[in-house]
Amino acid sequence: MNGIEEKSKPRISKKQYIQFAFVMIGMISLFILFLYFMANNRQKEIQEINNDYSITTGVITKISLYKGHHIDVKFKVNNELIKGSDGMQKSTNKNVGDSIQIKYSNKNPTNFITELNNSF
């Protein structure tokens, strides 16, 4: 060894493995709950839209096919410009700047779906 001591790797105990497993299970559970509440919230918005809605025409401002298909749109309701994003489940030949049909909630116009959404 010539005066140089070898350092051994510290061993991980069973207790540390169990603690790590519980932490990972907790994090995964929180992530699943987050996804559930987001999906449930969106379903409530769509139900609100379908209960009392109007249809208008908006303009596509951005189309994103990377990390989820969605489009950004803008439209006017009662002289107020509304901008937002919606999922895109149907394929389209529309481009940025094209017109698109939008169904929005009369109670809250910021809740809307476009014609490219399956819930339209």
DSSP file (Angstrom, degrees, kcal/mol; ACC not computed):
  #  RESIDUE AA STRUCTURE BP1 BP2  ACC     N-H-->O    O-->H-N    N-H-->O    O-->H-N    TCO  KAPPA ALPHA  PHI   PSI    X-CA   Y-CA   Z-CA
    1    1 A M    >         0   0    0      0, 0.0     3,-2.2     0, 0.0     0, 0.0   0.000 360.0 360.0 360.0 -20.2    0.0    0.0    0.0
    2    2 A N  T 3   -     0   0    0      1,-0.3     3,-0.1     3,-0.0     0, 0.0   0.848 360.0 -51.9  50.3  44.0    3.0    2.3    0.4
    3    3 A G  T 3  S+     0   0    0      1,-0.2     2,-0.6     0, 0.0    -1,-0.3   0.375 113.2 114.5  81.1  -7.0    1.4    4.6    2.8
    4    4 A I    <   -     0   0    0     -3,-2.2     2,-0.4     0, 0.0    -1,-0.2  -0.876  56.9-147.6-101.3 121.7   -1.7    5.2    0.7
    5    5 A E        -     0   0    0     -2,-0.6     2,-0.4    -3,-0.1    -3,-0.0  -0.711  12.1-129.0 -90.3 136.3   -4.8    3.9    2.2
    6    6 A E        -     0   0    0     -2,-0.4     2,-0.5     1,-0.0    -1,-0.0  -0.659  17.8-140.3 -81.4 135.9   -7.6    2.6    0.0
    7    7 A K        -     0   0    0     -2,-0.4     2,-0.3     3,-0.0    -1,-0.0  -0.849  13.6-145.4 -97.0 128.4  -11.0    4.0    0.6
    8    8 A S        -     0   0    0     -2,-0.5     3,-0.0     1,-0.1     0, 0.0  -0.651  25.1-103.2 -91.2 150.7  -13.8    1.6    0.4
    9    9 A K        -     0   0    0     -2,-0.3     2,-0.2     1,-0.1    -1,-0.1  -0.475  40.7-108.8 -69.6 138.2  -17.2    2.6   -0.9
   10   10 A P        -     0   0    0      0, 0.0     2,-0.3     0, 0.0    -1,-0.1  -0.486  33.8-124.3 -68.9 138.0  -19.7    3.1    1.8
   11   11 A R        -     0   0    0     -2,-0.2     2,-0.5    -3,-0.0    -3,-0.0  -0.602  16.5-126.6 -83.9 142.6  -22.3    0.3    1.7
   12   12 A I        -     0   0    0     -2,-0.3     2,-0.1     1,-0.0    -1,-0.0  -0.771  27.5-136.4 -90.5 128.1  -26.0    1.3    1.5
   13   13 A S     >  -     0   0    0     -2,-0.5     4,-1.9     1,-0.1     5,-0.1  -0.322  19.5-112.0 -81.9 164.9  -28.0   -0.3    4.2
   14   14 A K  H  > S+     0   0    0      1,-0.2     4,-2.5     2,-0.2     5,-0.2   0.879 118.9  57.4 -59.8 -38.4  -31.5   -1.9    3.9
   15   15 A K  H  > S+     0   0    0      1,-0.2     4,-2.5     2,-0.2    -1,-0.2   0.897 105.9  48.8 -61.3 -41.3  -32.9    1.0    5.9
   16   16 A Q  H  > S+     0   0    0      2,-0.2     4,-2.5     1,-0.2    -1,-0.2   0.885 110.1  51.6 -67.3 -38.9  -31.6    3.5    3.3
   17   17 A Y  H  X S+     0   0    0     -4,-1.9     4,-2.5     2,-0.2    -2,-0.2   0.923 111.6  47.3 -60.8 -44.2  -33.0    1.4    0.4
   18   18 A I  H  X S+     0   0    0     -4,-2.5     4,-2.4     2,-0.2    -2,-0.2   0.912 111.9  49.9 -65.2 -43.0  -36.4    1.4    2.1
   19   19 A Q  H  X S+     0   0    0     -4,-2.5     4,-2.2     1,-0.2    -1,-0.2   0.923 111.5  48.9 -61.1 -43.9  -36.3    5.1    2.8
   20   20 A F  H  X S+     0   0    0     -4,-2.5     4,-2.5     1,-0.2    -2,-0.2   0.912 109.8  51.9 -62.1 -42.7  -35.4    5.8   -0.8
   21   21 A A  H  X S+     0   0    0     -4,-2.5     4,-2.7     1,-0.2    -2,-0.2   0.915 110.0  48.7 -60.6 -44.0  -38.3    3.5   -2.0
   22   22 A F  H  X S+     0   0    0     -4,-2.4     4,-2.4     2,-0.2    -1,-0.2   0.895 111.0  50.2 -64.6 -39.5  -40.8    5.4    0.2
   23   23 A V  H  X S+     0   0    0     -4,-2.2     4,-2.4     2,-0.2    -2,-0.2   0.929 112.6  46.6 -63.9 -44.4  -39.5    8.8   -1.1
   24   24 A M  H  X S+     0   0    0     -4,-2.5     4,-2.6     2,-0.2     5,-0.2   0.914 111.9  50.3 -65.1 -42.5  -39.8    7.6   -4.7
   25   25 A I  H  X S+     0   0    0     -4,-2.7     4,-2.4     1,-0.2    -1,-0.2   0.911 111.4  50.1 -60.7 -41.7  -43.3    6.2   -4.1
   26   26 A G  H  X S+     0   0    0     -4,-2.4     4,-2.3     2,-0.2    -2,-0.2   0.915 111.5  47.1 -62.6 -44.1  -44.3    9.5   -2.5
   27   27 A M  H  X S+     0   0    0     -4,-2.4     4,-2.1     2,-0.2    -2,-0.2   0.916 113.2  48.0 -66.1 -42.8  -43.0   11.5   -5.4
   28   28 A I  H  X S+     0   0    0     -4,-2.6     4,-2.4     1,-0.2    -1,-0.2   0.898 111.0  52.0 -64.3 -40.0  -44.7    9.3   -8.0
   29   29 A S  H  X S+     0   0    0     -4,-2.4     4,-2.5    -5,-0.2    -2,-0.2   0.915 109.1  49.5 -62.7 -43.1  -48.0    9.4   -6.1
   30   30 A L  H  X S+     0   0    0     -4,-2.3     4,-2.3     2,-0.2    -1,-0.2   0.899 110.8  50.3 -62.5 -40.4  -47.8   13.2   -6.0
   31   31 A F  H  X S+     0   0    0     -4,-2.1     4,-2.3     2,-0.2    -2,-0.2   0.918 111.0  48.3 -64.0 -44.3  -47.2   13.4   -9.7
   32   32 A I  H  X S+     0   0    0     -4,-2.4     4,-2.4     1,-0.2    -2,-0.2   0.912 111.5  50.1 -63.6 -42.6  -50.1   11.0  -10.5
   33   33 A L  H  X S+     0   0    0     -4,-2.5     4,-2.6     2,-0.2     5,-0.2   0.903 109.2  52.4 -61.2 -41.2  -52.4   13.1   -8.2
   34   34 A F  H  X S+     0   0    0     -4,-2.3     4,-2.2     1,-0.2    -2,-0.2   0.935 110.8  46.7 -59.8 -47.3  -51.3   16.3  -10.0
   35   35 A L  H  X S+     0   0    0     -4,-2.3     4,-2.3     1,-0.2     5,-0.2   0.898 111.8  51.9 -62.7 -40.6  -52.1   14.7  -13.4
   36   36 A Y  H  X S+     0   0    0     -4,-2.4     4,-2.6     1,-0.2    -2,-0.2   0.937 111.2  45.8 -61.0 -48.3  -55.5   13.5  -12.1
   37   37 A F  H  X S+     0   0    0     -4,-2.6     4,-2.3     1,-0.2    -1,-0.2   0.856 112.0  51.8 -66.7 -34.7  -56.5   17.0  -10.8
   38   38 A M  H  X S+     0   0    0     -4,-2.2     4,-2.1    -5,-0.2    -1,-0.2   0.929 112.8  44.8 -66.2 -44.1  -55.4   18.7  -14.0
   39   39 A A  H  X S+     0   0    0     -4,-2.3     4,-2.1     2,-0.2    -2,-0.2   0.903 114.1  49.8 -65.8 -40.9  -57.4   16.3  -16.2
   40   40 A N  H  X S+     0   0    0     -4,-2.6     4,-1.9    -5,-0.2    -1,-0.2   0.890 109.8  51.1 -64.7 -40.0  -60.4   16.6  -13.8
   41   41 A N  H  X S+     0   0    0     -4,-2.3     4,-2.0     2,-0.2    -1,-0.2   0.904 109.7  49.9 -63.9 -42.1  -60.2   20.4  -13.9
   42   42 A R  H  X S+     0   0    0     -4,-2.1     4,-2.5     1,-0.2    -2,-0.2   0.892 108.1  53.3 -65.0 -39.2  -60.1   20.4  -17.8
   43   43 A Q  H  X S+     0   0    0     -4,-2.1     4,-2.2     1,-0.2    -1,-0.2   0.887 108.0  50.9 -62.7 -38.2  -63.2   18.1  -17.8
   44   44 A K  H  X S+     0   0    0     -4,-1.9     4,-2.4     2,-0.2    -2,-0.2   0.901 109.5  50.6 -65.0 -40.5  -65.0   20.6  -15.6
   45   45 A E  H  X S+     0   0    0     -4,-2.0     4,-2.4     2,-0.2    -2,-0.2   0.922 110.6  48.5 -62.3 -44.1  -64.0   23.5  -18.0
   46   46 A I  H  X S+     0   0    0     -4,-2.5     4,-2.5     1,-0.2    -2,-0.2   0.892 111.0  50.8 -64.6 -38.8  -65.3   21.5  -21.0
   47   47 A Q  H  X S+     0   0    0     -4,-2.2     4,-1.6     2,-0.2    -1,-0.2   0.910 109.8  50.3 -63.8 -41.6  -68.6   20.8  -19.2
   48   48 A E  H  X S+     0   0    0     -4,-2.4     4,-1.3     2,-0.2    58,-0.2   0.907 111.1  49.5 -61.7 -41.8  -68.9   24.5  -18.3
   49   49 A I  H  < S+     0   0    0     -4,-2.4     3,-0.3     1,-0.2    57,-0.2   0.940 111.6  47.6 -62.2 -47.8  -68.4   25.4  -22.0
   50   50 A N  H  < S+     0   0    0     -4,-2.5     3,-0.3     1,-0.2    -1,-0.2   0.733 105.8  59.7 -70.1 -22.0  -70.9   22.8  -23.2
   51   51 A N  H  < S+     0   0    0     -4,-1.6     2,-0.3     1,-0.3    -1,-0.2   0.875 127.8   3.4 -72.1 -38.0  -73.6   24.0  -20.7
   52   52 A D  S  < S+     0   0    0     -4,-1.3    54,-2.4    -3,-0.3    55,-0.5  -0.768  89.5 150.4-153.0  98.6  -73.7   27.6  -22.0
   53   53 A Y  E     -A  105   0A   0     -3,-0.3     2,-0.3    -2,-0.3    52,-0.2  -0.849  30.3-157.5-133.6 164.4  -71.6   28.5  -25.0
   54   54 A S  E     -A  104   0A   0     50,-1.9    50,-2.5    -2,-0.3     2,-0.4  -0.933  20.3-134.2-131.1 158.7  -71.2   30.7  -28.0
   55   55 A I  E     +A  103   0A   0     -2,-0.3     2,-0.3    48,-0.2    48,-0.2  -0.951  30.6 161.0-117.8 135.8  -69.2   30.0  -31.2
   56   56 A T  E     -A  102   0A   0     46,-2.7    46,-3.0    -2,-0.4     2,-0.4  -0.812  37.9-102.8-138.5 178.4  -66.9   32.6  -32.8
   57   57 A T  E     +A  101   0A   0     -2,-0.3    19,-0.4    44,-0.2    44,-0.2  -0.925  38.4 176.0-110.7 134.5  -64.0   32.8  -35.2
   58   58 A G  E     -A  100   0A   0     42,-3.1    42,-1.9    -2,-0.4     2,-0.4  -0.618  27.0-110.8-123.4-174.8  -60.5   33.3  -34.0
   59   59 A V  E     -AB  99  74A   0     15,-2.5    15,-1.8    40,-0.2     2,-0.4  -0.974  24.2-122.7-124.8 135.1  -57.0   33.4  -35.5
   60   60 A I  E     + B   0  73A   0     38,-2.5    37,-2.7    -2,-0.4    13,-0.3  -0.638  29.0 175.3 -75.8 126.4  -54.3   30.8  -35.0
   61   61 A T  E     +     0   0A   0     11,-3.0     2,-0.3    -2,-0.4    12,-0.2   0.630  66.2   6.9-106.0 -19.5  -51.2   32.6  -33.6
   62   62 A K  E     - B   0  72A   0     10,-1.5    10,-2.8    33,-0.1     2,-0.5  -0.949  54.5-157.3-162.2 141.3  -48.9   29.5  -33.1
   63   63 A I  E     - B   0  71A   0     -2,-0.3     2,-0.5     8,-0.2     8,-0.2  -0.992  14.9-169.6-121.7 124.8  -49.0   25.8  -33.9
   64   64 A S  E     + B   0  70A   0      6,-3.0     6,-2.2    -2,-0.5    -2,-0.0  -0.963  21.1 165.7-120.3 122.4  -46.8   23.5  -31.7
   65   65 A L        +     0   0    0     -2,-0.5     2,-0.4     4,-0.2     3,-0.4   0.322  55.4  96.2-109.8   3.1  -46.3   19.9  -32.6
   66   66 A Y  S    S-     0   0    0      1,-0.2     4,-0.1     2,-0.1    -2,-0.0  -0.827  97.4  -2.9 -99.3 132.0  -43.4   19.5  -30.2
   67   67 A K  S    S-     0   0    0     -2,-0.4    -1,-0.2     2,-0.0    -2,-0.0   0.940 140.6  -8.7  54.5  54.4  -44.0   18.0  -26.7
   68   68 A G  S    S-     0   0    0     -3,-0.4     2,-0.6    19,-0.0    -2,-0.1   0.218  85.8 -96.7 102.1 136.8  -47.8   17.7  -27.2
   69   69 A H        +     0   0    0     -4,-0.2    19,-2.2    19,-0.1     2,-0.3  -0.760  59.9 140.9 -89.4 119.3  -49.9   19.1  -30.1
   70   70 A H  E     -BC  64  87A   0     -6,-2.2    -6,-3.0    -2,-0.6     2,-0.4  -0.985  34.6-144.2-151.7 161.7  -51.5   22.4  -29.3
   71   71 A I  E     -BC  63  86A   0     15,-2.4    15,-2.2    -2,-0.3     2,-0.4  -0.957  10.7-139.1-127.7 148.2  -52.4   25.7  -30.9
   72   72 A D  E     +BC  62  85A   0    -10,-2.8   -11,-3.0    -2,-0.4   -10,-1.5  -0.881  30.3 176.8-101.2 137.9  -52.4   29.2  -29.6
   73   73 A V  E     -BC  60  84A   0     11,-2.8    11,-2.2    -2,-0.4     2,-0.3  -0.890  20.1-153.4-135.5 164.8  -55.3   31.4  -30.7
   74   74 A K  E     +BC  59  83A   0    -15,-1.8   -15,-2.5    -2,-0.3     2,-0.3  -0.994  21.4 159.6-138.9 145.4  -56.7   34.8  -30.2
   75   75 A F  E     - C   0  82A   0      7,-2.3     7,-3.5    -2,-0.3     2,-0.4  -0.974  32.6-114.2-157.2 164.0  -60.3   36.0  -30.6
   76   76 A K  E     + C   0  81A   0    -19,-0.4     2,-0.4    -2,-0.3     5,-0.2  -0.880  23.0 177.9-111.1 137.7  -62.6   38.8  -29.5
   77   77 A V  E >  S- C   0  80A   0      3,-2.3     3,-1.7    -2,-0.4    -2,-0.0  -0.980  79.5 -14.6-134.1 122.0  -65.6   38.6  -27.1
   78   78 A N  T 3  S-     0   0    0     -2,-0.4     3,-0.1     1,-0.3    -1,-0.1   0.901 128.5 -54.6  51.1  46.2  -67.5   41.8  -26.3
   79   79 A N  T 3  S+     0   0    0      1,-0.2     2,-0.5     0, 0.0    -1,-0.3   0.621 113.2 121.8  65.2  15.2  -64.6   43.9  -27.6
   80   80 A E  E <   -C   77   0A   0     -3,-1.7    -3,-2.3     2,-0.0     2,-0.5  -0.939  60.9-133.4-110.1 127.4  -62.1   42.1  -25.3
   81   81 A L  E     -C   76   0A   0     -2,-0.5     2,-0.5    -5,-0.2    -5,-0.2  -0.667  22.7-166.5 -81.6 126.5  -59.2   40.3  -26.9
   82   82 A I  E     -C   75   0A   0     -7,-3.5    -7,-2.3    -2,-0.5     2,-0.4  -0.956   5.1-172.6-117.7 131.4  -58.7   36.8  -25.5
   83   83 A K  E     +C   74   0A   0     -2,-0.5     2,-0.3    -9,-0.2    -9,-0.2  -0.945  22.2 129.7-120.7 143.5  -55.5   34.8  -26.1
   84   84 A G  E     -C   73   0A   0    -11,-2.2   -11,-2.8    -2,-0.4     2,-0.3  -0.974  43.3-104.9-172.5-174.9  -55.0   31.2  -25.1
   85   85 A S  E     -C   72   0A   0     -2,-0.3     2,-0.3   -13,-0.2   -13,-0.2  -0.931  23.9-175.5-130.7 149.6  -54.0   27.7  -26.0
   86   86 A D  E     -C   71   0A   0    -15,-2.2   -15,-2.4    -2,-0.3    27,-0.1  -0.990  31.5-100.9-144.2 151.6  -55.9   24.5  -26.7
   87   87 A G  E     -C   70   0A   0     -2,-0.3     2,-0.5   -17,-0.2    27,-0.3  -0.300  27.9-144.2 -67.6 156.0  -55.0   20.9  -27.4
   88   88 A M        +     0   0    0    -19,-2.2    29,-0.2     1,-0.1   -19,-0.1  -0.891  31.9 157.7-129.3  99.8  -55.1   19.6  -30.9
   89   89 A Q        +     0   0    0     27,-1.6     2,-0.4    -2,-0.5    28,-0.2   0.694  60.3  70.1 -94.8 -21.0  -56.3   16.0  -31.4
   90   90 A K  S    S-     0   0    0     26,-2.0     2,-0.1     1,-0.0    26,-0.0  -0.774  87.0-116.1 -98.7 140.7  -57.4   16.3  -35.0
   91   91 A S        -     0   0    0     -2,-0.4     2,-0.3     2,-0.0    -2,-0.1  -0.397  39.2-168.4 -70.4 153.4  -54.9   16.7  -37.8
   92   92 A T        -     0   0    0      2,-0.1    -1,-0.0    -2,-0.1    -4,-0.0  -0.958  38.2-152.8-143.2 156.9  -55.1   19.9  -39.7
   93   93 A N        +     0   0    0     -2,-0.3     2,-0.1     2,-0.1    -1,-0.1   0.132  64.3 120.9-111.2  16.4  -54.0   21.7  -42.8
   94   94 A K        -     0   0    0      4,-0.0     2,-0.3     1,-0.0    -2,-0.1  -0.452  45.3-159.8 -79.7 154.5  -54.3   25.0  -41.1
   95   95 A N    >   -     0   0    0     -2,-0.1     3,-2.2     4,-0.1   -35,-0.3  -0.782  36.4 -68.6-126.4 169.7  -51.4   27.4  -40.7
   96   96 A V  T 3  S+     0   0    0     -2,-0.3   -35,-0.2     1,-0.3     3,-0.1  -0.402 122.8  29.5 -58.3 132.3  -50.6   30.4  -38.4
   97   97 A G  T 3  S+     0   0    0    -37,-2.7    -1,-0.3     1,-0.4   -36,-0.1   0.194  92.4 123.7  99.0 -14.4  -52.8   33.3  -39.4
   98   98 A D    <   -     0   0    0     -3,-2.2   -38,-2.5     1,-0.1    -1,-0.4  -0.403  65.5-107.8 -76.5 156.1  -55.7   31.0  -40.5
   99   99 A S  E     -A   59   0A   0    -40,-0.2     2,-0.3    -3,-0.1   -40,-0.2  -0.505  36.7-174.7 -80.3 152.3  -59.2   31.4  -39.1
  100  100 A I  E     -A   58   0A   0    -42,-1.9   -42,-3.1    -2,-0.2     2,-0.3  -0.995  27.4-111.7-149.3 144.5  -60.6   28.8  -36.7
  101  101 A Q  E     -A   57   0A   0     -2,-0.3    14,-1.8   -44,-0.2     2,-0.4  -0.587  33.6-166.4 -78.2 137.8  -63.9   28.1  -35.0
  102  102 A I  E     -AD  56 114A   0    -46,-3.0   -46,-2.7    -2,-0.3     2,-0.6  -0.992  13.1-157.6-130.2 130.9  -63.9   28.5  -31.2
  103  103 A K  E     +AD  55 113A   0     10,-3.0    10,-2.4    -2,-0.4     2,-0.3  -0.943  25.2 179.0-105.3 121.6  -66.5   27.4  -28.7
  104  104 A Y  E     -AD  54 112A   0    -50,-2.5   -50,-1.9    -2,-0.6     2,-0.3  -0.877  32.9-102.4-127.0 157.4  -66.3   29.5  -25.5
  105  105 A S  E     -A   53   0A   0      6,-2.3   -52,-0.2     3,-0.6     6,-0.2  -0.587  19.0-147.9 -75.6 130.8  -68.1   29.6  -22.2
  106  106 A N  S    S+     0   0    0    -54,-2.4    -1,-0.1    -2,-0.3   -53,-0.1   0.808 100.7  51.7 -67.6 -28.0  -70.5   32.6  -21.9
  107  107 A K  S    S+     0   0    0    -55,-0.5    -1,-0.2     1,-0.3   -54,-0.1   0.890 131.3  10.1 -73.9 -40.2  -69.8   32.7  -18.2
  108  108 A N    >   -     0   0    0      3,-0.2     3,-2.5     1,-0.1    -3,-0.6  -0.768  65.3-167.9-143.8  91.7  -66.0   32.8  -18.6
  109  109 A P  T 3  S+     0   0    0      0, 0.0    -3,-0.1     0, 0.0    -1,-0.1   0.647  83.3  73.5 -60.6 -15.1  -64.7   33.3  -22.2
  110  110 A T  T 3  S+     0   0    0     -6,-0.1     2,-0.8     1,-0.1    -6,-0.0   0.667  83.3  78.4 -73.3 -12.8  -61.2   32.4  -21.3
  111  111 A N  S <  S+     0   0    0     -3,-2.5    -6,-2.3    -6,-0.2     2,-0.3  -0.866  71.3 139.5 -92.0 111.9  -62.5   28.8  -21.1
  112  112 A F  E     -D  104   0A   0     -2,-0.8     2,-0.3    -8,-0.2    -8,-0.2  -0.959  39.9-152.6-148.8 162.9  -62.7   27.7  -24.7
  113  113 A I  E     -D  103   0A   0    -10,-2.4   -10,-3.0    -2,-0.3     2,-0.2  -0.978  19.7-135.9-135.1 150.8  -62.1   24.8  -27.1
  114  114 A T  E >   -D  102   0A   0     -2,-0.3     3,-1.9   -27,-0.3     6,-0.3  -0.540  31.9-100.7-101.8 170.5  -61.2   25.0  -30.8
  115  115 A E  T 3  S+     0   0    0    -14,-1.8   -13,-0.1     1,-0.3     5,-0.1   0.661 119.4  64.5 -63.6 -15.7  -62.6   23.0  -33.7
  116  116 A L  T 3  S+     0   0    0    -15,-0.2   -26,-2.0   -29,-0.1   -27,-1.6   0.442  84.0  92.1 -88.3   0.1  -59.4   20.8  -33.6
  117  117 A N  S X  S-     0   0    0     -3,-1.9     3,-1.9   -29,-0.2   -29,-0.1  -0.784  79.2-133.3 -93.7 136.9  -60.3   19.5  -30.2
  118  118 A N  T 3  S+     0   0    0     -2,-0.4    -1,-0.1     1,-0.3    -3,-0.0   0.744 104.8  61.8 -60.8 -23.3  -62.3   16.3  -30.0
  119  119 A S  T 3         0   0    0      1,-0.2    -1,-0.3    -5,-0.1    -4,-0.1   0.495 360.0 360.0 -82.3  -3.1  -64.6   17.9  -27.4
  120  120 A F    <         0   0    0     -3,-1.9    -1,-0.2    -6,-0.3    -2,-0.1   0.523 360.0 360.0 -63.5 360.0  -65.8   20.6  -29.9
